[in-house]
Amino acid sequence: MSATQVPLLTGSFNSAGSPTLKISIYGVLEQAKKEFEAIVDTGFSGFLSMPIVEAFPLALVLTGTTTTILADGSQSFKFTALGHVKIGDQDEVGVILLNTGQSDVLVGMEFLRVFKRTLLISHRGFVLVDTETMEKSFRSLSEFMKDEVPPESDSPGPVPSQTPPTTDI
C-alpha cells in the first residue's frame, strides 16, 4: 500500500514545540463554525477542551458540569458542552470541556478514539492515520514477516550443559 492510499491528516509543531492540528468546531448551527489550531495533548484523556469565551459564538449545547483532575493532582470545575469537531471531511460529536480563563484548544485521547485515528510523531511533524488502515497494514506486515526466513544469527546458540565427569571407584 502506498502512502497516498492511507487516509492521513497532517499536523505541525507550534513555536513551543507542541503538536498542533487545524480543526473546526461548531454546535447546533454549522454556520457558526470556526477554525482553531488545537494542540494534540496525549496527557488529556478527554475529547476536546477550550476557553468558554471562544465557545459562546459557536452555538455549543451546554450539557452540565464536571470536575477534572489535572496532572499535578489538583481538581478543576468545568462546564461541559456537546459540539461538532471537523477535520478534513470527517465530522464527529463529542463532549467539550469549557475552561474559564485563558487556555489553548486541546484535543485528547478520546478525540483520537472518536475519530478512529492513530497518532504517529517524528521530529519533522506528525500525522493522524486512519486506525483501521493502520491495523490492516500491520497485519499485512505481520503476515509477510511470518513467511520470511529468519536471518542467520551470529550467536553461538545454546551452550551445552557442563556436567562434571564421573569416576567409578
PyMOL commands that place a pseudoatom at each C-alpha (Angstrom):
pseudoatom trace, name=CA, resn=MET, resi=1, chain=A, elem=C, hetatm=0, pos=[0.000, 0.000, 0.000]
pseudoatom trace, name=CA, resn=SER, resi=2, chain=A, elem=C, hetatm=0, pos=[1.456, 3.358, -0.945]
pseudoatom trace, name=CA, resn=ALA, resi=3, chain=A, elem=C, hetatm=0, pos=[1.442, 6.366, 1.368]
pseudoatom trace, name=CA, resn=THR, resi=4, chain=A, elem=C, hetatm=0, pos=[-1.082, 8.100, -0.886]
pseudoatom trace, name=CA, resn=GLN, resi=5, chain=A, elem=C, hetatm=0, pos=[-3.646, 5.360, -0.200]
pseudoatom trace, name=CA, resn=VAL, resi=6, chain=A, elem=C, hetatm=0, pos=[-3.531, 5.851, 3.585]
pseudoatom trace, name=CA, resn=PRO, resi=7, chain=A, elem=C, hetatm=0, pos=[-6.021, 8.492, 4.817]
pseudoatom trace, name=CA, resn=LEU, resi=8, chain=A, elem=C, hetatm=0, pos=[-3.733, 10.991, 6.548]
pseudoatom trace, name=CA, resn=LEU, resi=9, chain=A, elem=C, hetatm=0, pos=[-4.279, 14.178, 8.465]
pseudoatom trace, name=CA, resn=THR, resi=10, chain=A, elem=C, hetatm=0, pos=[-1.062, 16.108, 8.891]
pseudoatom trace, name=CA, resn=GLY, resi=11, chain=A, elem=C, hetatm=0, pos=[-0.096, 18.444, 11.659]
pseudoatom trace, name=CA, resn=SER, resi=12, chain=A, elem=C, hetatm=0, pos=[2.868, 20.530, 12.670]
pseudoatom trace, name=CA, resn=PHE, resi=13, chain=A, elem=C, hetatm=0, pos=[4.649, 21.794, 15.749]
pseudoatom trace, name=CA, resn=ASN, resi=14, chain=A, elem=C, hetatm=0, pos=[3.953, 25.257, 17.139]
pseudoatom trace, name=CA, resn=SER, resi=15, chain=A, elem=C, hetatm=0, pos=[6.671, 27.613, 18.424]
pseudoatom trace, name=CA, resn=ALA, resi=16, chain=A, elem=C, hetatm=0, pos=[6.544, 25.915, 21.845]
pseudoatom trace, name=CA, resn=GLY, resi=17, chain=A, elem=C, hetatm=0, pos=[7.175, 22.510, 20.225]
pseudoatom trace, name=CA, resn=SER, resi=18, chain=A, elem=C, hetatm=0, pos=[3.633, 21.163, 20.783]
pseudoatom trace, name=CA, resn=PRO, resi=19, chain=A, elem=C, hetatm=0, pos=[1.934, 19.150, 18.021]
pseudoatom trace, name=CA, resn=THR, resi=20, chain=A, elem=C, hetatm=0, pos=[-0.964, 21.142, 16.542]
pseudoatom trace, name=CA, resn=LEU, resi=21, chain=A, elem=C, hetatm=0, pos=[-3.803, 20.339, 14.178]
pseudoatom trace, name=CA, resn=LYS, resi=22, chain=A, elem=C, hetatm=0, pos=[-6.282, 22.599, 12.367]
pseudoatom trace, name=CA, resn=ILE, resi=23, chain=A, elem=C, hetatm=0, pos=[-9.857, 21.731, 13.335]
pseudoatom trace, name=CA, resn=SER, resi=24, chain=A, elem=C, hetatm=0, pos=[-13.268, 23.378, 13.035]
pseudoatom trace, name=CA, resn=ILE, resi=25, chain=A, elem=C, hetatm=0, pos=[-15.743, 23.486, 15.936]
pseudoatom trace, name=CA, resn=TYR, resi=26, chain=A, elem=C, hetatm=0, pos=[-19.474, 24.267, 15.991]
pseudoatom trace, name=CA, resn=GLY, resi=27, chain=A, elem=C, hetatm=0, pos=[-22.632, 23.453, 17.913]
pseudoatom trace, name=CA, resn=VAL, resi=28, chain=A, elem=C, hetatm=0, pos=[-26.204, 23.335, 16.647]
pseudoatom trace, name=CA, resn=LEU, resi=29, chain=A, elem=C, hetatm=0, pos=[-25.530, 25.789, 13.803]
pseudoatom trace, name=CA, resn=GLU, resi=30, chain=A, elem=C, hetatm=0, pos=[-22.924, 24.769, 11.250]
pseudoatom trace, name=CA, resn=GLN, resi=31, chain=A, elem=C, hetatm=0, pos=[-22.841, 28.416, 10.109]
pseudoatom trace, name=CA, resn=ALA, resi=32, chain=A, elem=C, hetatm=0, pos=[-21.249, 29.236, 13.494]
pseudoatom trace, name=CA, resn=LYS, resi=33, chain=A, elem=C, hetatm=0, pos=[-18.254, 27.012, 12.649]
pseudoatom trace, name=CA, resn=LYS, resi=34, chain=A, elem=C, hetatm=0, pos=[-14.811, 28.442, 13.401]
pseudoatom trace, name=CA, resn=GLU, resi=35, chain=A, elem=C, hetatm=0, pos=[-11.328, 27.077, 12.698]
pseudoatom trace, name=CA, resn=PHE, resi=36, chain=A, elem=C, hetatm=0, pos=[-8.821, 26.634, 15.536]
pseudoatom trace, name=CA, resn=GLU, resi=37, chain=A, elem=C, hetatm=0, pos=[-5.267, 25.419, 15.847]
pseudoatom trace, name=CA, resn=ALA, resi=38, chain=A, elem=C, hetatm=0, pos=[-5.628, 22.736, 18.513]
pseudoatom trace, name=CA, resn=ILE, resi=39, chain=A, elem=C, hetatm=0, pos=[-2.812, 21.172, 20.495]
pseudoatom trace, name=CA, resn=VAL, resi=40, chain=A, elem=C, hetatm=0, pos=[-2.767, 17.375, 20.486]
pseudoatom trace, name=CA, resn=ASP, resi=41, chain=A, elem=C, hetatm=0, pos=[-2.368, 16.564, 24.193]
pseudoatom trace, name=CA, resn=THR, resi=42, chain=A, elem=C, hetatm=0, pos=[-1.783, 12.851, 24.843]
pseudoatom trace, name=CA, resn=GLY, resi=43, chain=A, elem=C, hetatm=0, pos=[-1.937, 13.552, 28.596]
pseudoatom trace, name=CA, resn=PHE, resi=44, chain=A, elem=C, hetatm=0, pos=[-5.552, 14.712, 28.237]
pseudoatom trace, name=CA, resn=SER, resi=45, chain=A, elem=C, hetatm=0, pos=[-7.984, 11.786, 28.299]
pseudoatom trace, name=CA, resn=GLY, resi=46, chain=A, elem=C, hetatm=0, pos=[-10.988, 13.804, 27.087]
pseudoatom trace, name=CA, resn=PHE, resi=47, chain=A, elem=C, hetatm=0, pos=[-12.330, 14.741, 23.655]
pseudoatom trace, name=CA, resn=LEU, resi=48, chain=A, elem=C, hetatm=0, pos=[-11.744, 18.499, 23.451]
pseudoatom trace, name=CA, resn=SER, resi=49, chain=A, elem=C, hetatm=0, pos=[-11.054, 21.362, 25.847]
pseudoatom trace, name=CA, resn=MET, resi=50, chain=A, elem=C, hetatm=0, pos=[-11.382, 25.060, 25.027]
pseudoatom trace, name=CA, resn=PRO, resi=51, chain=A, elem=C, hetatm=0, pos=[-11.887, 28.502, 26.620]
pseudoatom trace, name=CA, resn=ILE, resi=52, chain=A, elem=C, hetatm=0, pos=[-15.543, 29.223, 27.426]
pseudoatom trace, name=CA, resn=VAL, resi=53, chain=A, elem=C, hetatm=0, pos=[-15.305, 32.686, 25.807]
pseudoatom trace, name=CA, resn=GLU, resi=54, chain=A, elem=C, hetatm=0, pos=[-14.381, 31.027, 22.483]
pseudoatom trace, name=CA, resn=ALA, resi=55, chain=A, elem=C, hetatm=0, pos=[-17.313, 28.601, 22.858]
pseudoatom trace, name=CA, resn=PHE, resi=56, chain=A, elem=C, hetatm=0, pos=[-20.159, 31.135, 23.120]
pseudoatom trace, name=CA, resn=PRO, resi=57, chain=A, elem=C, hetatm=0, pos=[-20.221, 32.187, 19.431]
pseudoatom trace, name=CA, resn=LEU, resi=58, chain=A, elem=C, hetatm=0, pos=[-20.093, 28.527, 18.286]
pseudoatom trace, name=CA, resn=ALA, resi=59, chain=A, elem=C, hetatm=0, pos=[-23.645, 27.665, 19.493]
pseudoatom trace, name=CA, resn=LEU, resi=60, chain=A, elem=C, hetatm=0, pos=[-22.465, 24.696, 21.555]
pseudoatom trace, name=CA, resn=VAL, resi=61, chain=A, elem=C, hetatm=0, pos=[-25.107, 22.875, 23.611]
pseudoatom trace, name=CA, resn=LEU, resi=62, chain=A, elem=C, hetatm=0, pos=[-24.369, 23.212, 27.342]
pseudoatom trace, name=CA, resn=THR, resi=63, chain=A, elem=C, hetatm=0, pos=[-24.787, 19.765, 28.945]
pseudoatom trace, name=CA, resn=GLY, resi=64, chain=A, elem=C, hetatm=0, pos=[-23.644, 20.102, 32.556]
pseudoatom trace, name=CA, resn=THR, resi=65, chain=A, elem=C, hetatm=0, pos=[-20.603, 20.272, 34.762]
pseudoatom trace, name=CA, resn=THR, resi=66, chain=A, elem=C, hetatm=0, pos=[-17.749, 18.009, 35.748]
pseudoatom trace, name=CA, resn=THR, resi=67, chain=A, elem=C, hetatm=0, pos=[-14.669, 18.005, 37.925]
pseudoatom trace, name=CA, resn=THR, resi=68, chain=A, elem=C, hetatm=0, pos=[-11.384, 17.183, 36.241]
pseudoatom trace, name=CA, resn=ILE, resi=69, chain=A, elem=C, hetatm=0, pos=[-8.142, 16.065, 37.844]
pseudoatom trace, name=CA, resn=LEU, resi=70, chain=A, elem=C, hetatm=0, pos=[-5.094, 17.895, 36.486]
pseudoatom trace, name=CA, resn=ALA, resi=71, chain=A, elem=C, hetatm=0, pos=[-1.589, 16.480, 36.053]
pseudoatom trace, name=CA, resn=ASP, resi=72, chain=A, elem=C, hetatm=0, pos=[-0.467, 17.971, 39.384]
pseudoatom trace, name=CA, resn=GLY, resi=73, chain=A, elem=C, hetatm=0, pos=[-3.328, 16.158, 41.187]
pseudoatom trace, name=CA, resn=SER, resi=74, chain=A, elem=C, hetatm=0, pos=[-5.418, 19.288, 41.735]
pseudoatom trace, name=CA, resn=GLN, resi=75, chain=A, elem=C, hetatm=0, pos=[-9.101, 19.357, 40.803]
pseudoatom trace, name=CA, resn=SER, resi=76, chain=A, elem=C, hetatm=0, pos=[-10.792, 21.835, 38.482]
pseudoatom trace, name=CA, resn=PHE, resi=77, chain=A, elem=C, hetatm=0, pos=[-14.509, 22.532, 37.990]
pseudoatom trace, name=CA, resn=LYS, resi=78, chain=A, elem=C, hetatm=0, pos=[-15.597, 22.717, 34.311]
pseudoatom trace, name=CA, resn=PHE, resi=79, chain=A, elem=C, hetatm=0, pos=[-18.769, 23.298, 32.326]
pseudoatom trace, name=CA, resn=THR, resi=80, chain=A, elem=C, hetatm=0, pos=[-19.377, 20.723, 29.589]
pseudoatom trace, name=CA, resn=ALA, resi=81, chain=A, elem=C, hetatm=0, pos=[-20.968, 21.166, 26.194]
pseudoatom trace, name=CA, resn=LEU, resi=82, chain=A, elem=C, hetatm=0, pos=[-21.783, 18.965, 23.240]
pseudoatom trace, name=CA, resn=GLY, resi=83, chain=A, elem=C, hetatm=0, pos=[-20.276, 20.057, 19.956]
pseudoatom trace, name=CA, resn=HIS, resi=84, chain=A, elem=C, hetatm=0, pos=[-19.116, 19.055, 16.497]
pseudoatom trace, name=CA, resn=VAL, resi=85, chain=A, elem=C, hetatm=0, pos=[-15.453, 18.888, 15.573]
pseudoatom trace, name=CA, resn=LYS, resi=86, chain=A, elem=C, hetatm=0, pos=[-14.496, 18.652, 11.942]
pseudoatom trace, name=CA, resn=ILE, resi=87, chain=A, elem=C, hetatm=0, pos=[-11.118, 17.661, 10.491]
pseudoatom trace, name=CA, resn=GLY, resi=88, chain=A, elem=C, hetatm=0, pos=[-10.871, 17.227, 6.757]
pseudoatom trace, name=CA, resn=ASP, resi=89, chain=A, elem=C, hetatm=0, pos=[-14.160, 15.678, 5.604]
pseudoatom trace, name=CA, resn=GLN, resi=90, chain=A, elem=C, hetatm=0, pos=[-14.815, 13.927, 8.917]
pseudoatom trace, name=CA, resn=ASP, resi=91, chain=A, elem=C, hetatm=0, pos=[-17.295, 15.456, 11.395]
pseudoatom trace, name=CA, resn=GLU, resi=92, chain=A, elem=C, hetatm=0, pos=[-17.763, 13.941, 14.869]
pseudoatom trace, name=CA, resn=VAL, resi=93, chain=A, elem=C, hetatm=0, pos=[-19.674, 14.938, 18.008]
pseudoatom trace, name=CA, resn=GLY, resi=94, chain=A, elem=C, hetatm=0, pos=[-18.151, 14.854, 21.483]
pseudoatom trace, name=CA, resn=VAL, resi=95, chain=A, elem=C, hetatm=0, pos=[-18.112, 16.349, 24.968]
pseudoatom trace, name=CA, resn=ILE, resi=96, chain=A, elem=C, hetatm=0, pos=[-16.193, 19.612, 25.128]
pseudoatom trace, name=CA, resn=LEU, resi=97, chain=A, elem=C, hetatm=0, pos=[-14.732, 20.869, 28.414]
pseudoatom trace, name=CA, resn=LEU, resi=98, chain=A, elem=C, hetatm=0, pos=[-15.117, 24.633, 28.801]
pseudoatom trace, name=CA, resn=ASN, resi=99, chain=A, elem=C, hetatm=0, pos=[-12.336, 26.417, 30.670]
pseudoatom trace, name=CA, resn=THR, resi=100, chain=A, elem=C, hetatm=0, pos=[-12.721, 29.728, 32.443]
pseudoatom trace, name=CA, resn=GLY, resi=101, chain=A, elem=C, hetatm=0, pos=[-9.759, 31.960, 31.790]
pseudoatom trace, name=CA, resn=GLN, resi=102, chain=A, elem=C, hetatm=0, pos=[-7.207, 31.794, 29.006]
pseudoatom trace, name=CA, resn=SER, resi=103, chain=A, elem=C, hetatm=0, pos=[-6.231, 28.391, 27.697]
pseudoatom trace, name=CA, resn=ASP, resi=104, chain=A, elem=C, hetatm=0, pos=[-5.385, 26.640, 24.474]
pseudoatom trace, name=CA, resn=VAL, resi=105, chain=A, elem=C, hetatm=0, pos=[-7.773, 24.476, 22.491]
pseudoatom trace, name=CA, resn=LEU, resi=106, chain=A, elem=C, hetatm=0, pos=[-6.728, 20.885, 23.256]
pseudoatom trace, name=CA, resn=VAL, resi=107, chain=A, elem=C, hetatm=0, pos=[-7.703, 17.588, 21.666]
pseudoatom trace, name=CA, resn=GLY, resi=108, chain=A, elem=C, hetatm=0, pos=[-7.107, 14.477, 23.737]
pseudoatom trace, name=CA, resn=MET, resi=109, chain=A, elem=C, hetatm=0, pos=[-7.137, 10.713, 23.614]
pseudoatom trace, name=CA, resn=GLU, resi=110, chain=A, elem=C, hetatm=0, pos=[-10.941, 10.453, 23.341]
pseudoatom trace, name=CA, resn=PHE, resi=111, chain=A, elem=C, hetatm=0, pos=[-10.672, 12.647, 20.224]
pseudoatom trace, name=CA, resn=LEU, resi=112, chain=A, elem=C, hetatm=0, pos=[-8.328, 10.065, 18.645]
pseudoatom trace, name=CA, resn=ARG, resi=113, chain=A, elem=C, hetatm=0, pos=[-10.715, 7.225, 19.592]
pseudoatom trace, name=CA, resn=VAL, resi=114, chain=A, elem=C, hetatm=0, pos=[-13.834, 9.005, 18.258]
pseudoatom trace, name=CA, resn=PHE, resi=115, chain=A, elem=C, hetatm=0, pos=[-12.108, 9.957, 15.001]
pseudoatom trace, name=CA, resn=LYS, resi=116, chain=A, elem=C, hetatm=0, pos=[-10.553, 6.451, 14.807]
pseudoatom trace, name=CA, resn=ARG, resi=117, chain=A, elem=C, hetatm=0, pos=[-7.048, 7.826, 14.284]
pseudoatom trace, name=CA, resn=THR, resi=118, chain=A, elem=C, hetatm=0, pos=[-3.569, 6.662, 15.214]
pseudoatom trace, name=CA, resn=LEU, resi=119, chain=A, elem=C, hetatm=0, pos=[-1.029, 9.335, 16.098]
pseudoatom trace, name=CA, resn=LEU, resi=120, chain=A, elem=C, hetatm=0, pos=[2.431, 8.987, 14.538]
pseudoatom trace, name=CA, resn=ILE, resi=121, chain=A, elem=C, hetatm=0, pos=[5.044, 11.571, 15.578]
pseudoatom trace, name=CA, resn=SER, resi=122, chain=A, elem=C, hetatm=0, pos=[8.517, 12.246, 14.192]
pseudoatom trace, name=CA, resn=HIS, resi=123, chain=A, elem=C, hetatm=0, pos=[10.989, 15.088, 14.536]
pseudoatom trace, name=CA, resn=ARG, resi=124, chain=A, elem=C, hetatm=0, pos=[9.528, 16.751, 11.402]
pseudoatom trace, name=CA, resn=GLY, resi=125, chain=A, elem=C, hetatm=0, pos=[5.849, 16.707, 12.325]
pseudoatom trace, name=CA, resn=PHE, resi=126, chain=A, elem=C, hetatm=0, pos=[3.064, 14.233, 12.824]
pseudoatom trace, name=CA, resn=VAL, resi=127, chain=A, elem=C, hetatm=0, pos=[0.197, 12.516, 11.074]
pseudoatom trace, name=CA, resn=LEU, resi=128, chain=A, elem=C, hetatm=0, pos=[-3.121, 11.105, 12.184]
pseudoatom trace, name=CA, resn=VAL, resi=129, chain=A, elem=C, hetatm=0, pos=[-3.636, 7.890, 10.245]
pseudoatom trace, name=CA, resn=ASP, resi=130, chain=A, elem=C, hetatm=0, pos=[-6.927, 6.051, 9.898]
pseudoatom trace, name=CA, resn=THR, resi=131, chain=A, elem=C, hetatm=0, pos=[-6.657, 3.370, 12.623]
pseudoatom trace, name=CA, resn=GLU, resi=132, chain=A, elem=C, hetatm=0, pos=[-8.361, 0.633, 10.586]
pseudoatom trace, name=CA, resn=THR, resi=133, chain=A, elem=C, hetatm=0, pos=[-5.961, 1.196, 7.688]
pseudoatom trace, name=CA, resn=MET, resi=134, chain=A, elem=C, hetatm=0, pos=[-3.036, 1.172, 10.113]
pseudoatom trace, name=CA, resn=GLU, resi=135, chain=A, elem=C, hetatm=0, pos=[-4.176, -2.100, 11.702]
pseudoatom trace, name=CA, resn=LYS, resi=136, chain=A, elem=C, hetatm=0, pos=[-4.598, -3.739, 8.281]
pseudoatom trace, name=CA, resn=SER, resi=137, chain=A, elem=C, hetatm=0, pos=[-1.104, -2.596, 7.308]
pseudoatom trace, name=CA, resn=PHE, resi=138, chain=A, elem=C, hetatm=0, pos=[0.376, -4.057, 10.486]
pseudoatom trace, name=CA, resn=ARG, resi=139, chain=A, elem=C, hetatm=0, pos=[-1.498, -7.345, 9.969]
pseudoatom trace, name=CA, resn=SER, resi=140, chain=A, elem=C, hetatm=0, pos=[-0.201, -7.479, 6.382]
pseudoatom trace, name=CA, resn=LEU, resi=141, chain=A, elem=C, hetatm=0, pos=[3.317, -6.753, 7.594]
pseudoatom trace, name=CA, resn=SER, resi=142, chain=A, elem=C, hetatm=0, pos=[2.963, -9.378, 10.314]
pseudoatom trace, name=CA, resn=GLU, resi=143, chain=A, elem=C, hetatm=0, pos=[1.780, -11.965, 7.760]
pseudoatom trace, name=CA, resn=PHE, resi=144, chain=A, elem=C, hetatm=0, pos=[4.656, -11.026, 5.467]
pseudoatom trace, name=CA, resn=MET, resi=145, chain=A, elem=C, hetatm=0, pos=[7.170, -11.387, 8.300]
pseudoatom trace, name=CA, resn=LYS, resi=146, chain=A, elem=C, hetatm=0, pos=[5.849, -14.869, 9.180]
pseudoatom trace, name=CA, resn=ASP, resi=147, chain=A, elem=C, hetatm=0, pos=[6.704, -16.038, 5.667]
pseudoatom trace, name=CA, resn=GLU, resi=148, chain=A, elem=C, hetatm=0, pos=[10.237, -14.699, 5.873]
pseudoatom trace, name=CA, resn=VAL, resi=149, chain=A, elem=C, hetatm=0, pos=[13.143, -16.980, 6.708]
pseudoatom trace, name=CA, resn=PRO, resi=150, chain=A, elem=C, hetatm=0, pos=[14.759, -15.754, 9.923]
pseudoatom trace, name=CA, resn=PRO, resi=151, chain=A, elem=C, hetatm=0, pos=[18.189, -14.235, 9.366]
pseudoatom trace, name=CA, resn=GLU, resi=152, chain=A, elem=C, hetatm=0, pos=[21.199, -16.269, 10.423]
pseudoatom trace, name=CA, resn=SER, resi=153, chain=A, elem=C, hetatm=0, pos=[22.251, -15.500, 13.927]
pseudoatom trace, name=CA, resn=ASP, resi=154, chain=A, elem=C, hetatm=0, pos=[25.769, -14.566, 14.974]
pseudoatom trace, name=CA, resn=SER, resi=155, chain=A, elem=C, hetatm=0, pos=[25.199, -16.034, 18.417]
pseudoatom trace, name=CA, resn=PRO, resi=156, chain=A, elem=C, hetatm=0, pos=[26.780, -19.425, 19.060]
pseudoatom trace, name=CA, resn=GLY, resi=157, chain=A, elem=C, hetatm=0, pos=[23.457, -20.969, 20.053]
pseudoatom trace, name=CA, resn=PRO, resi=158, chain=A, elem=C, hetatm=0, pos=[22.730, -22.868, 23.219]
pseudoatom trace, name=CA, resn=VAL, resi=159, chain=A, elem=C, hetatm=0, pos=[25.669, -23.720, 25.402]
pseudoatom trace, name=CA, resn=PRO, resi=160, chain=A, elem=C, hetatm=0, pos=[25.921, -27.479, 26.072]
pseudoatom trace, name=CA, resn=SER, resi=161, chain=A, elem=C, hetatm=0, pos=[25.481, -28.375, 29.703]
pseudoatom trace, name=CA, resn=GLN, resi=162, chain=A, elem=C, hetatm=0, pos=[28.704, -28.847, 31.592]
pseudoatom trace, name=CA, resn=THR, resi=163, chain=A, elem=C, hetatm=0, pos=[28.402, -31.882, 33.829]
pseudoatom trace, name=CA, resn=PRO, resi=164, chain=A, elem=C, hetatm=0, pos=[31.435, -32.946, 35.755]
pseudoatom trace, name=CA, resn=PRO, resi=165, chain=A, elem=C, hetatm=0, pos=[32.907, -36.290, 34.712]
pseudoatom trace, name=CA, resn=THR, resi=166, chain=A, elem=C, hetatm=0, pos=[32.032, -39.201, 36.949]
pseudoatom trace, name=CA, resn=THR, resi=167, chain=A, elem=C, hetatm=0, pos=[34.561, -41.738, 38.167]
pseudoatom trace, name=CA, resn=ASP, resi=168, chain=A, elem=C, hetatm=0, pos=[33.791, -45.295, 39.122]
pseudoatom trace, name=CA, resn=ILE, resi=169, chain=A, elem=C, hetatm=0, pos=[35.533, -46.455, 42.267]
for i in range(1, 169): cmd.bond("trace and resi %d" % i, "trace and resi %d" % (i + 1))
show_as sticks, trace
zoom trace
